Amino acid sequence: MNASSHHNGSFWFDELGIDPQPDPEPLPARTDVAIVGGGYTGLWTAYYLKRAEPGLDVTVFEADVAGFGASGRNGGWCMGAAWGTESLLANPETRSRGLALQRALFDTVDEVGRVTQAENIDCHFARGGTLRIATAPFMVERHRREIDELHALGFTEHDFRWLDADTTRTRLNVPRNHGAIHAAHCAAIQPARLVRGLADTVRRLGVTILEGTPVTAIRPGRVDTARGAVAAGRILRATEAYTASLTGHRRTLLPIYSKMVVTAPLPDALWQEIGLGNRETFGDDRRMVIYGQRTLDGRLAFGGRAGYEFGSRRRRTLPPDDPDFDGIVRTLRGLVPQLAEVPITHRWGGVLGVPRHWRPCVQFDRRSGLGWAGGYVGEGVAAANLAARMLTDLVLERDSALTALPWVDDVPPRWEPEPLRWLGVRAIRAIGARADWIELNRQRPSRFWGGLFQRLTG
Ligand SMILES: Cc1cc2nc3c(=O)[nH]c(=O)nc-3n(C[C@H](O)[C@H](O)[C@H](O)COP(=O)(O)OP(=O)(O)OC[C@H]3O[C@@H](n4cnc5c(N)ncnc54)[C@H](O)[C@@H]3O)c2cc1C
């Protein structure tokens, strides 16, 4: 892949059979709503704005091609969950708002399924739920306690269910299995199909997408791009991990890498042995998050979070010989040893955005006309849809149940300047990795390192 390629390196773009090229249309002199960023956040916002007010002139500014960022490269878990919700539920003072948010996140998985069906976006949506495997005996009690707490809050067996080891084996047959939490509100998707399908849909609705048009700065009433300036009544930032590319936003969101691999298609006999017949997504209790899904064409796609580069550097794509991929392949084969001989066909990665307070934010200021949504900490496939609907209501000045949800105006502080940022992330990663190592190898809870990790990441 050369520097002028607009392929984001993922298997998902290959599966779509596209070699996307930006087709920069002429810049308009003005637009009613300018959206910066052509990923899920930007495109869902354009979608709901246009559906609500077809006469509104909406323009999406995309530095590369629609879906070039995390939206076109992720693990494809469309999950009714978001970072930061657990702490809202744990605190009696914020519990009712946390419950409203959690229910809205559950509904969001249905909403993505509903709209993709209505708009004929064939994103391989399969609502198999997700399995969080207990890979050590001590985790059983922890998982069961968690489920009891969730049920005490009013969630049902349908929402979160404990599966014992035998039942779990019928869903996913792996050796390190002591049972699993099955969370129903999750669908596996082909992420690039969702984002490219959304781009086609909003274009059909009359939205202009200016690909190949990097925005350099945003100020009230004006978007500065590498190709000139555009006047805009309202300007919405949807640049997630790439936000540092905008003037004045170097410390707004931290770009953290996540890296993925995918196997060649597995023979049916092997799938019979492994399972995932409902295309359940799966992971375990690791703090250095891992995630897997069975693709519609019978591969196993698997990834893990991996690192930060000094100065919030973001590489367009990652070379397939990046050594982190070997670690991801080892982790995958350690978890699913049946894959030992199955070739890996693709290796790629991307960046996700982390706010300083570790939870998403949606903000719109009526006076300046500026707004943004993001900070999903790597859990943005469904969350971006919810955030986009919240942003739409804020922009259209509609007071709704969505605008009362906790993400609204929950603005994060800025990250520390370098080298503190880099040192801090390294320390958090080392602490998380230490906690994981103790739990996986000594098979006991890591109270000290695990507790420290939890405190540092909210
Ligand atoms: C490898 C990986 C795996 C992941 N797995 C999952 C998962 O399984 N489930 C889940 O929920 N989440 C997952 N995530 C996170 C999820 O993909 C993101 O949270 C989500 O896609 C964010 O969407 P977005 O539209 O906000 O940002 P993005 O998709 O990153 O879109 C931002 C867009 O803005 C454009 N842009 C940037 N700067 C500018 C500029 N200056 N001017 C114009 N345009 C600009 C970029 O080119 C990009 O297209 C994963 C992320 C990665 C990287």
The ligand as an ORCA input file, in Angstrom:
! r2SCAN-3c Opt
* xyz 0 1
  C      -9.021     -1.734     14.964
  C     -10.237     -1.173     15.653
  C     -11.186     -2.059     16.143
  C     -12.351     -1.549     16.768
  N     -13.335     -2.409     17.129
  C     -14.517     -1.930     17.597
  C     -15.597     -2.797     17.843
  O     -15.543     -3.983     17.554
  N     -16.735     -2.264     18.376
  C     -16.855     -0.934     18.671
  O     -17.903     -0.515     19.183
  N     -15.853     -0.068     18.373
  C     -14.701     -0.533     17.832
  N     -13.703      0.328     17.503
  C     -13.947      1.769     17.648
  C     -14.870      2.290     16.552
  O     -14.425      1.838     15.303
  C     -14.880      3.815     16.602
  O     -15.250      4.223     17.895
  C     -15.843      4.429     15.607
  O     -15.634      3.921     14.320
  C     -15.650      5.937     15.612
  O     -16.347      6.489     14.517
  P     -16.096      8.006     14.157
  O     -16.919      8.324     12.991
  O     -16.299      8.846     15.372
  O     -14.536      8.096     13.827
  P     -13.750      7.577     12.524
  O     -14.377      6.403     11.914
  O     -12.303      7.479     12.889
  O     -13.963      8.746     11.487
  C     -13.269      9.962     11.543
  C     -13.089     10.410     10.104
  O     -12.620     11.740     10.108
  C     -11.714     11.881      9.042
  N     -10.855     13.026      9.389
  C      -9.910     13.073     10.315
  N      -9.352     14.287     10.394
  C      -9.996     15.027      9.484
  C      -9.875     16.382      9.081
  N      -8.984     17.192      9.644
  N     -10.685     16.832      8.096
  C     -11.627     16.016      7.526
  N     -11.765     14.723      7.877
  C     -10.961     14.241      8.843
  C     -10.962     10.571      9.023
  O     -10.342     10.327      7.775
  C     -12.057      9.585      9.354
  O     -12.653      9.032      8.196
  C     -12.507     -0.133     16.923
  C     -11.530      0.739     16.442
  C     -10.399      0.226     15.813
  C      -9.358      1.186     15.282
*
